[in-house]
């Protein structure tokens, strides 16, 4: 009985009529090894991409924090300016 993995790689050594069981097995091992290498390569590429994205996220978070700080400062300046303007308008209306 062959497993799903055996079927995937057309491995049925017991039914090989030409005596090429070792050759079939060697081809299966080679195919699995190549697939494993391709997967390892893809995993490495994905890890590099993940690290780049994490660094970009860190930089964007720092940039956002700086912008939020500047925004808070500008909003404070605007409030102070509005208070001064209101005082001048009230003084002008009182005269």
C-alpha positions as CSV (number, residue, x, y, z in Angstrom):
1,X,0.0,0.0,0.0
2,X,1.4,3.4,-1.0
3,X,0.9,6.6,1.0
4,X,-0.3,9.8,-0.4
5,X,3.3,11.1,-0.5
6,X,4.3,8.0,-2.5
7,X,1.5,8.6,-5.0
8,X,2.6,12.2,-5.4
9,X,6.1,11.2,-6.4
10,X,4.9,8.1,-8.4
11,X,6.8,5.9,-6.1
12,X,5.8,2.2,-6.3
13,X,9.1,0.4,-6.0
14,X,7.4,-3.0,-5.3
15,X,5.7,-3.0,-8.6
16,X,8.7,-1.9,-10.7
17,X,9.0,-4.5,-13.4
18,X,12.3,-3.3,-14.8
19,X,14.3,-3.5,-11.6
20,X,14.7,0.2,-11.5
21,X,13.4,0.6,-8.0
22,X,16.6,2.2,-6.8
23,X,16.5,4.6,-9.7
24,X,12.9,5.5,-9.0
25,X,13.8,6.0,-5.3
26,X,16.8,8.1,-6.2
27,X,14.6,10.3,-8.4
28,X,12.1,10.7,-5.7
29,X,14.8,11.7,-3.2
30,X,16.2,14.1,-5.7
31,X,12.8,15.7,-6.3
32,X,12.1,16.0,-2.6
33,X,15.6,17.4,-2.0
34,X,15.0,20.0,-4.8
35,X,11.6,20.9,-3.4
36,X,13.1,21.2,0.1
37,X,15.8,23.5,-1.2
38,X,13.3,25.6,-3.0
39,X,11.2,25.9,0.2
40,X,14.2,26.8,2.3
41,X,15.1,29.5,-0.2
42,X,11.6,30.9,-0.2
43,X,11.5,30.8,3.6
44,X,14.8,32.7,3.7
45,X,13.5,35.3,1.2
46,X,10.3,35.7,3.3
47,X,12.4,36.1,6.5
48,X,14.5,38.8,4.8
49,X,11.3,40.6,3.6
50,X,9.8,40.3,7.1
51,X,12.9,41.9,8.6
52,X,12.8,44.7,6.1
53,X,9.1,45.3,6.8
54,X,9.7,45.3,10.5
55,X,12.4,47.9,10.1
56,X,10.2,50.0,7.9
57,X,7.4,49.7,10.5
58,X,9.8,50.8,13.2
59,X,10.9,53.8,11.1
60,X,7.2,54.7,10.3
61,X,6.3,54.4,14.0
62,X,9.1,56.8,14.9
63,X,8.0,59.2,12.1
64,X,4.4,59.0,13.3
65,X,5.4,59.7,16.9
66,X,7.4,62.8,15.7
67,X,4.5,64.0,13.6
68,X,2.1,63.5,16.5
69,X,4.4,65.5,18.8
70,X,4.6,68.3,16.3
71,X,0.9,68.3,15.9
72,X,0.4,68.6,19.6
73,X,2.8,71.6,19.6
74,X,0.9,73.2,16.8
75,X,-2.4,72.7,18.4
76,X,-1.1,74.2,21.6
77,X,0.2,77.2,19.7
78,X,-3.2,77.6,18.0
79,X,-5.0,77.5,21.3
80,X,-2.7,80.1,22.8
81,X,-3.1,82.3,19.7
82,X,-6.9,81.9,19.9
83,X,-6.9,82.9,23.6
84,X,-4.8,86.0,22.8
85,X,-7.0,86.9,19.9
86,X,-10.1,86.5,22.0
87,X,-8.6,88.7,24.7
88,X,-7.8,91.4,22.2
89,X,-11.3,91.2,20.7
90,X,-12.9,91.5,24.2
91,X,-10.7,94.4,25.0
92,X,-11.5,96.1,21.7
93,X,-15.3,95.5,22.3
94,X,-15.0,97.0,25.8
95,X,-13.6,100.3,24.6
